[in-house]
C-alpha cells in the first residue's frame, strides 16, 4: 500500500495531519472544528480512559454526570472564569424548529429560551451550584467526583485532537474542608497524570506550576505536566487546579466546621482530554506511521501468514490458533490477519502505519524450521525466533518496546532541554532546535508577554523540582531566584 | 434513619421520585429538564455500560465518536426524521458571549452562526453524512459502530431517568450491503438487549415490533423490548431499527456491489439509555428502598460490625479483613461500614434504602459462636450462618437473589398479562389492574389512535412470538390474524 504520509523533515505539521487521517484515527466532520473519532482512534482513547479511570477510583474518586448546559447567569458568577471562556462559547437560544409553511425547516422564534444556555466549556459553575445542595457540614466533605464528558470551546483554528471545538475529556471536581487538603488533592492528581503519561503513554513530562498569566480562569494555582514533541514544541498534557474558595464564594457553598463555624469550601479541578491522543502521536511516531506504546495499542500483536497452498495455510492456521490462545491467556491482544484479498507486503505496511508494536510473520519454511519472523515496530527491526516459547518471547518483547519508546523520548527531551543565561542564547535556541529552554525570569507578566511577542515562546511552567538559584532575568536583567521553562507550544 | 419514602400503594409516582432522590441516584439540576446523575446512580449506570459494551464488542462492534452538533440542513434531509424530532431540538445560534459595556454578560450578536446547529437528539444524520466518505465498495461493508454519548430532546414534561431533556445512551449505527443482513443485525441487537434486560437487570421483556404509528422517525421497522413495571404500566426498554435505505438515500451513500453495480447501503440503528435506570428501579424496588439485582449492584455485600469495646472491634476487624479478601477474590464487591459516627440500625436502614443485596452483621457474640447474621435485601429475611465457608455461602446467595428477583418479576408479569376479546373487557383491565392486554386489532392507525384517546393505552408491540390466530378487532370487529399487546406506558 502507498502510505501517502509527508515526512517529518519536509513538513511536520502536514506529517501529523496525514498520520491522523491515514492511520484511521480521526477526521474532520461537516461541523466546523468538530472531529469524528474513528474506531481505531477511539480504541486507543478507550484504553486511556480505562487506565485513568482505574487510577481515579484507586485514589478514592467516583464518577458522576452533570448537565451539558449551563445557564448564562451561572457562568457569569465567577468573574475571571467568565472572562476566560466567554469568547469561545456555543450558545443555545431556542428549543424548537418548525416548518415555515413553504417546506423549509427554520428555527421557531416562538421557542426562544428565557435565559440562554451555554454548552459547557468546563463544568465548575454547574457543579458548584450542585454541590451547594450536597454540603452542609464537614461530614459531607471531601467530595471526590470525576466526570467523563464532552465539552465545547469555540476555537477559531482547530487541529484534529490538538484543538477542536468539541473534545472529550474527564474533569475532576473536588470539595474540601481545608486549603491544605485541597492543595494535596491537586498535587496528588498531578502525580496521577504524570505517572500515566510516563508509564502508559511513554511520554516523559515536566511537573510544574503555571505562571499567573497562564493559570486556569478562576484558579489560585494551576499545576501542569508538560511534554515535548519531536518538532521541539511543548504540549500541555494535563492540568490540576487549586481553586481556593473562588467557586464556593461565587455559589455560596459553606460548611459547618468541626468547631461549629460556617466556612467556605475549598476546591480543586483537574482534567485531561483527547488532546493526549495528539501528544501520543507526536511524541513517538515516525515517517512510516504510528508508533504506539504496547500499553495503549488496541492490537499489540499482528500475525500474518505467508503461504501458497491450502495445506500450507491449514498448517499455519493450527499453529496460530495455539499462539493466539496463549497470548490471550497473557492478556495480550492479538489479531490474525489472514485476509485473502491482500498480499503480505500490503499487510505489513498497513499494520506498520497503524503502529502495531509486534508483527509475527509465519510461512511454510518457518513451519518446517519451527521458527517465525518477529518484527518490532519501534526499531523497525526483525529477527527469526523459535516457535517454542514464542508467547513468552513476545511478552518480554512488548515490555522492552514500552521501555525503549520511553527511553527514546527521554533522550530526545534531554538533548532538547537547554540552559541559557542570555536573551541572545535564548532566541538562538528557540528559533533553532527548539525544545525546552531553562532560564531566569523576573517573575512579571509584562516580561512574559514581551518575550512571547518577540519569540512566540511561552513559560510552560515553573518546574516543581526547580532549585533555588541566584540569577538574573534574561530579558530585563532583574534578579531571579529560580529557572523556569520556556518553549514554543501547541 | 428516617427514610421519608412515600409508599407505592399511596402514590406510586411519588414513591419513585422519593426513591431516586433518597437513594442518591439522581436529582434535578438548575437546568430545566436536565438531571445530575449522582455517584451512586452513576455507578449502576457504569455497570450497565460495561456489560453492554462487552456484548457489543463480542458481536463485532467498535466504538467511535461523532459530533454533538448537527447542521440544520443535515437534519432536514430525511423527511420523516425531521418531522419526528424538530419540535424538541436545542438550537445553537451563536458562538460567543460578551460584556455589554456596563458589566452584563450578553450574547454577542456579531457571533451569529451562518447555519444553526442542532444539539443531537440522535445521530443518524451526522453519521450517515460521515459514512458517505467511508464507503465505496462492498469491501467496506459492513460498518459496525456504536457510540456512547449524551443526547438532548427538549421534552416538556420530564421525570428523573424516565424522560429528561438530556440523557445518556448508546446508539449503534450499522451499514450493510443487503437488506437481509441489516434486518439480521437489527434482530441480533434486539436479542442482545433482551438478554441483558433479563439476565442482568432481571427484568423480563416482550420482544416485539412496533406498529407503523409507533416506529422510529425514519425507520422501516422498529423492534423493541417492553417491560412491565409494578404499577402495571409498560416501559419501552430498548429499540432496534431497520432503517432500510432511507438514510443512504438522504445522504447519497452508495457502494459498488460484487457484481459491479452502484447500490444504496442498508442501515440499522439501535439504542438503550439511562431510562434503563428507571426500569430497574420501578421493576424491583419496594417501600423500604431500592432492590438491586446483584449483577448491577455497585456494592454487593455490606458488612456492619456490632461492638461495645475496642477489643471486640479489633477481633471483628480481623475477621472482616479475611472475609473481604476472600470475597474480592471471587470478584464480589464488598464494603465494610465501620463508621463510628452512626449506629448499626441507621446503617441497616441506609443500605436497605440503597438496595445492597446482602448484609452481614457481626457482633461479639457471633465471634464467640463462629457465626454471623446474614440478611438478604430482596426477601427482607435474615438468618444466622456459620463463619466457616461464609464467602461461598454469600456467593451462592447472590446467585439465588438474582434468580429470585427475576422470577418475582416474571410472576408479576404473568399475573398482569390478560387476554381479552371485547372492548369492555379491555377497558376494564386497562382501567383496573393494568398490565399487558393481549387482544386482536384491525391493523389500522386510526383504531390505534382512537383506543389511545379513549383509554390512554397504546400498542406496545406486536410480539415476535405471536401465533397466527383468527380473531376480530376488539374495537371495530374487523378481522385480525394475530394478537398485539396494549398497555398504558411510561
Interface residues (C-beta under 8 A of the other chain):
Chain A: X27 X29 X30 X31 X34 X35 X36 X37 X38 X39 X42 X43 X45 X46 X62 X63 X64 X65 X66 X67 X68 X69 X70 X71 X72 X74 X75 X76 X82 X86 X87 X88 X89 X90 X91 X92 X93 X94 X95 X96 X97 X98 X99 X105 X107 X116 X117 X118 X119 X126 X129 X130 X133 X139 X145 X149 X150 X152 X154 X166 X168 X341
Chain B: X27 X29 X30 X31 X34 X35 X36 X37 X38 X39 X42 X43 X45 X46 X62 X63 X64 X65 X66 X67 X68 X69 X70 X71 X72 X74 X75 X76 X82 X86 X87 X88 X89 X90 X91 X92 X93 X94 X95 X96 X97 X98 X99 X105 X107 X116 X117 X118 X119 X126 X129 X130 X133 X139 X145 X149 X150 X152 X154 X166 X168 X341
